Amino acid sequence: MSNPDNDDEKLPECFGNLETVFPKGEDGLRRSPDSCINECMLKTVCLRTAMYKNESGLKVQEENVDRAYQSGMMGFLERWSRKKSLSRKIDKKK
């Protein structure tokens, strides 16, 4: 399972599933479960797939942009620009 691009090798059922590999905790923050961190050899590729290639991951990125704006870490124009870019990516996925 070292190369996810190889069709001969099967990926785990949870591969790229955001709610499995990066679920939201009780405090509202997302964390990878210990089983992913300690046991999975594909954890980095899996999390990237969940965050950047799925619509649900793009929604999480939008949440992060909003959180950064609300905390004052990002200005209005940067927020607008990032959200516009994410919106285009989401529309492209549909």
Z-matrix of the N, CA and C atoms (Angstrom, degrees):
N
C 1 1.439
C 2 1.522 1 112.33
N 3 1.281 2 118.50 1 24.84
C 4 1.457 3 120.47 2 -176.11
C 5 1.521 4 113.08 3 -81.13
N 6 1.328 5 117.63 4 -20.77
C 7 1.450 6 120.41 5 -177.53
C 8 1.528 7 110.13 6 -125.08
N 9 1.339 8 117.32 7 102.03
C 10 1.460 9 118.61 8 -177.85
C 11 1.513 10 114.15 9 -68.72
N 12 1.327 11 118.83 10 -14.18
C 13 1.460 12 121.33 11 179.58
C 14 1.524 13 112.16 12 -80.82
N 15 1.325 14 117.64 13 -13.49
C 16 1.445 15 122.65 14 -178.58
C 17 1.526 16 109.02 15 -80.99
N 18 1.338 17 118.03 16 119.79
C 19 1.449 18 122.26 17 -177.63
C 20 1.519 19 112.64 18 -69.56
N 21 1.341 20 117.73 19 -20.18
C 22 1.451 21 121.24 20 -178.52
C 23 1.527 22 111.66 21 -71.08
N 24 1.295 23 117.65 22 -22.73
C 25 1.449 24 121.76 23 -177.05
C 26 1.528 25 109.71 24 -102.96
N 27 1.321 26 116.63 25 132.70
C 28 1.460 27 121.89 26 -179.28
C 29 1.520 28 110.14 27 -84.95
N 30 1.316 29 115.22 28 139.53
C 31 1.458 30 121.36 29 175.21
C 32 1.522 31 108.83 30 -88.51
N 33 1.332 32 117.40 31 151.89
C 34 1.462 33 119.18 32 176.63
C 35 1.527 34 111.11 33 -63.58
N 36 1.315 35 116.59 34 155.94
C 37 1.466 36 122.25 35 179.99
C 38 1.527 37 111.98 36 -55.98
N 39 1.331 38 116.54 37 -35.06
C 40 1.463 39 121.03 38 -174.56
C 41 1.531 40 112.74 39 -81.46
N 42 1.314 41 119.33 40 -4.90
C 43 1.469 42 122.67 41 -174.02
C 44 1.524 43 111.20 42 -56.74
N 45 1.331 44 116.16 43 120.80
C 46 1.453 45 122.04 44 175.92
C 47 1.516 46 115.07 45 77.03
N 48 1.326 47 118.14 46 3.41
C 49 1.468 48 121.99 47 179.09
C 50 1.520 49 107.95 48 -86.09
N 51 1.314 50 117.35 49 106.67
C 52 1.456 51 123.29 50 -172.93
C 53 1.524 52 112.98 51 -56.64
N 54 1.315 53 117.57 52 -43.08
C 55 1.469 54 120.03 53 -176.84
C 56 1.518 55 112.41 54 -71.89
N 57 1.319 56 118.38 55 -15.27
C 58 1.460 57 121.43 56 176.69
C 59 1.518 58 110.84 57 -94.29
N 60 1.323 59 117.57 58 -45.74
C 61 1.466 60 120.97 59 -173.55
C 62 1.524 61 114.13 60 -91.01
N 63 1.345 62 117.67 61 -12.88
C 64 1.460 63 120.91 62 -179.45
C 65 1.536 64 109.20 63 -151.78
N 66 1.355 65 116.76 64 59.57
C 67 1.460 66 120.25 65 -175.54
C 68 1.524 67 112.91 66 -73.20
N 69 1.313 68 115.05 67 156.14
C 70 1.457 69 121.81 68 177.05
C 71 1.525 70 108.13 69 -81.14
N 72 1.327 71 116.40 70 129.67
C 73 1.456 72 121.45 71 179.37
C 74 1.513 73 112.13 72 -83.31
N 75 1.320 74 115.14 73 -179.12
C 76 1.465 75 120.91 74 -179.41
C 77 1.524 76 111.72 75 -63.01
N 78 1.329 77 116.70 76 -27.98
C 79 1.463 78 121.02 77 -179.60
C 80 1.530 79 112.77 78 -83.87
N 81 1.328 80 117.02 79 0.11
C 82 1.459 81 121.40 80 178.32
C 83 1.520 82 113.91 81 89.48
N 84 1.318 83 117.16 82 -2.77
C 85 1.464 84 120.97 83 178.39
C 86 1.525 85 109.86 84 -98.74
N 87 1.321 86 115.52 85 150.82
C 88 1.462 87 120.43 86 -179.19
C 89 1.532 88 110.69 87 -93.17
N 90 1.330 89 115.10 88 140.26
C 91 1.465 90 122.16 89 177.96
C 92 1.517 91 108.82 90 -144.31
N 93 1.321 92 115.61 91 146.16
C 94 1.459 93 119.62 92 173.84
C 95 1.521 94 109.17 93 -78.55
N 96 1.324 95 117.52 94 138.18
C 97 1.464 96 120.13 95 178.21
C 98 1.527 97 111.11 96 -67.46
N 99 1.324 98 116.20 97 155.98
C 100 1.466 99 121.40 98 -179.92
C 101 1.519 100 111.79 99 -58.17
N 102 1.336 101 117.24 100 -34.88
C 103 1.467 102 119.63 101 -179.71
C 104 1.528 103 111.39 102 -61.64
N 105 1.333 104 117.12 103 -36.00
C 106 1.468 105 120.44 104 177.56
C 107 1.532 106 110.58 105 -71.73
N 108 1.292 107 116.23 106 -44.68
C 109 1.461 108 120.84 107 -175.30
C 110 1.523 109 111.45 108 -67.64
N 111 1.317 110 117.06 109 -42.85
C 112 1.465 111 121.03 110 -172.22
C 113 1.516 112 114.91 111 -91.02
N 114 1.315 113 118.54 112 -28.30
C 115 1.463 114 120.21 113 -170.20
C 116 1.525 115 115.35 114 -112.35
N 117 1.297 116 118.47 115 -27.33
C 118 1.460 117 120.79 116 -172.94
C 119 1.529 118 111.57 117 -87.19
N 120 1.294 119 115.91 118 128.52
C 121 1.466 120 121.22 119 178.63
C 122 1.536 121 111.38 120 -80.80
N 123 1.307 122 117.44 121 -13.87
C 124 1.464 123 122.14 122 -177.36
C 125 1.517 124 112.61 123 -105.35
N 126 1.336 125 117.68 124 18.02
C 127 1.468 126 120.39 125 -170.65
C 128 1.521 127 113.76 126 -56.75
N 129 1.318 128 119.22 127 -40.59
C 130 1.458 129 121.23 128 -177.52
C 131 1.524 130 111.03 129 -69.84
N 132 1.304 131 117.14 130 -47.27
C 133 1.467 132 121.65 131 179.74
C 134 1.527 133 109.83 132 -65.50
N 135 1.305 134 116.99 133 -39.10
C 136 1.456 135 122.35 134 -179.93
C 137 1.527 136 111.14 135 -63.62
N 138 1.323 137 116.83 136 -47.46
C 139 1.466 138 120.43 137 -179.33
C 140 1.522 139 111.33 138 -66.86
N 141 1.319 140 117.28 139 -39.08
C 142 1.471 141 119.80 140 176.12
C 143 1.521 142 111.15 141 -62.13
N 144 1.309 143 116.28 142 -41.59
C 145 1.465 144 120.45 143 178.45
C 146 1.528 145 109.87 144 -62.30
N 147 1.321 146 116.72 145 -44.14
C 148 1.465 147 120.91 146 -179.87
C 149 1.524 148 111.54 147 -63.56
N 150 1.315 149 117.64 148 -39.00
C 151 1.466 150 121.38 149 -174.62
C 152 1.527 151 114.17 150 -84.67
N 153 1.331 152 118.02 151 -30.82
C 154 1.463 153 119.17 152 -170.68
C 155 1.522 154 114.87 153 -116.42
N 156 1.309 155 118.50 154 -12.97
C 157 1.460 156 119.09 155 -176.98
C 158 1.517 157 113.25 156 -115.03
N 159 1.313 158 116.21 157 -2.05
C 160 1.463 159 120.47 158 179.17
C 161 1.519 160 109.58 159 -117.47
N 162 1.321 161 115.93 160 149.53
C 163 1.463 162 120.25 161 179.96
C 164 1.530 163 111.36 162 -62.08
N 165 1.324 164 116.94 163 -36.61
C 166 1.469 165 119.56 164 -179.70
C 167 1.525 166 111.33 165 -64.60
N 168 1.314 167 117.63 166 -34.66
C 169 1.465 168 121.29 167 176.68
C 170 1.518 169 111.63 168 -67.34
N 171 1.321 170 116.21 169 -36.91
C 172 1.459 171 119.84 170 177.67
C 173 1.522 172 110.77 171 -67.20
N 174 1.328 173 116.77 172 -34.05
C 175 1.472 174 120.54 173 175.99
C 176 1.528 175 110.12 174 -64.87
N 177 1.319 176 117.53 175 -38.69
C 178 1.470 177 121.62 176 177.48
C 179 1.524 178 109.57 177 -63.73
N 180 1.318 179 116.50 178 -39.39
C 181 1.467 180 119.45 179 177.52
C 182 1.525 181 110.80 180 -63.15
N 183 1.332 182 117.09 181 -38.49
C 184 1.466 183 120.48 182 175.80
C 185 1.524 184 110.85 183 -61.75
N 186 1.331 185 116.75 184 -41.83
C 187 1.464 186 120.86 185 177.11
C 188 1.528 187 110.72 186 -59.64
N 189 1.322 188 116.34 187 -41.63
C 190 1.468 189 120.51 188 179.96
C 191 1.527 190 111.52 189 -65.12
N 192 1.320 191 116.97 190 -38.45
C 193 1.466 192 120.93 191 177.52
C 194 1.528 193 109.38 192 -63.95
N 195 1.328 194 117.13 193 -44.98
C 196 1.463 195 120.60 194 178.84
C 197 1.527 196 111.16 195 -62.13
N 198 1.327 197 116.45 196 -41.61
C 199 1.461 198 120.54 197 179.57
C 200 1.528 199 110.79 198 -63.53
N 201 1.322 200 117.41 199 -41.31
C 202 1.471 201 121.29 200 178.90
C 203 1.525 202 110.81 201 -65.57
N 204 1.320 203 117.15 202 -38.42
C 205 1.468 204 121.19 203 178.67
C 206 1.530 205 110.65 204 -66.37
N 207 1.319 206 116.28 205 -44.96
C 208 1.461 207 120.42 206 -178.90
C 209 1.523 208 112.13 207 -64.67
N 210 1.331 209 116.98 208 -31.14
C 211 1.461 210 119.76 209 -179.50
C 212 1.525 211 112.34 210 -85.72
N 213 1.324 212 117.33 211 -3.63
C 214 1.456 213 121.15 212 178.17
C 215 1.524 214 114.52 213 86.20
N 216 1.317 215 116.96 214 10.72
C 217 1.462 216 121.41 215 -179.71
C 218 1.531 217 112.41 216 -83.94
N 219 1.325 218 115.89 217 -7.23
C 220 1.458 219 120.85 218 -176.00
C 221 1.530 220 108.00 219 -145.62
N 222 1.314 221 116.07 220 140.63
C 223 1.456 222 120.96 221 178.40
C 224 1.519 223 112.08 222 -84.71
N 225 1.333 224 114.90 223 172.96
C 226 1.456 225 121.24 224 -176.90
C 227 1.525 226 112.45 225 -60.42
N 228 1.339 227 117.38 226 -47.45
C 229 1.472 228 119.54 227 -176.67
C 230 1.518 229 112.32 228 -66.14
N 231 1.335 230 117.46 229 -39.08
C 232 1.459 231 119.98 230 178.03
C 233 1.531 232 109.92 231 -65.18
N 234 1.347 233 116.52 232 -41.82
C 235 1.462 234 120.66 233 177.27
C 236 1.521 235 110.26 234 -60.51
N 237 1.315 236 116.67 235 -47.71
C 238 1.456 237 120.73 236 -179.70
C 239 1.529 238 110.71 237 -59.00
N 240 1.323 239 116.52 238 -45.55
C 241 1.456 240 121.62 239 -178.09
C 242 1.530 241 111.25 240 -62.65
N 243 1.309 242 116.97 241 -46.49
C 244 1.468 243 120.40 242 -179.47
C 245 1.527 244 111.84 243 -66.18
N 246 1.320 245 115.88 244 -41.80
C 247 1.459 246 118.39 245 179.66
C 248 1.523 247 111.08 246 -66.56
N 249 1.312 248 117.78 247 -36.63
C 250 1.464 249 121.74 248 177.46
C 251 1.527 250 110.22 249 -63.35
N 252 1.328 251 116.41 250 -43.95
C 253 1.461 252 121.34 251 178.18
C 254 1.528 253 111.13 252 -62.59
N 255 1.325 254 116.69 253 -45.19
C 256 1.465 255 120.37 254 178.53
C 257 1.520 256 111.03 255 -64.82
N 258 1.315 257 117.09 256 -38.82
C 259 1.464 258 120.93 257 178.51
C 260 1.527 259 110.80 258 -61.47
N 261 1.300 260 116.79 259 -40.88
C 262 1.478 261 120.47 260 177.98
C 263 1.523 262 110.76 261 -63.86
N 264 1.334 263 116.72 262 -41.24
C 265 1.466 264 120.21 263 178.98
C 266 1.519 265 110.85 264 -64.44
N 267 1.337 266 116.58 265 -40.58
C 268 1.461 267 120.78 266 178.89
C 269 1.527 268 110.10 267 -64.38
N 270 1.330 269 116.85 268 -44.25
C 271 1.471 270 120.05 269 178.69
C 272 1.525 271 111.91 270 -62.93
N 273 1.323 272 116.56 271 -34.96
C 274 1.463 273 120.82 272 179.17
C 275 1.544 274 110.80 273 -67.21
N 276 1.340 275 116.78 274 -33.28
C 277 1.466 276 121.15 275 179.87
C 278 1.523 277 112.36 276 -70.19
N 279 1.324 278 117.38 277 -25.89
C 280 1.470 279 121.27 278 -176.61
C 281 1.499 280 112.07 279 -76.55
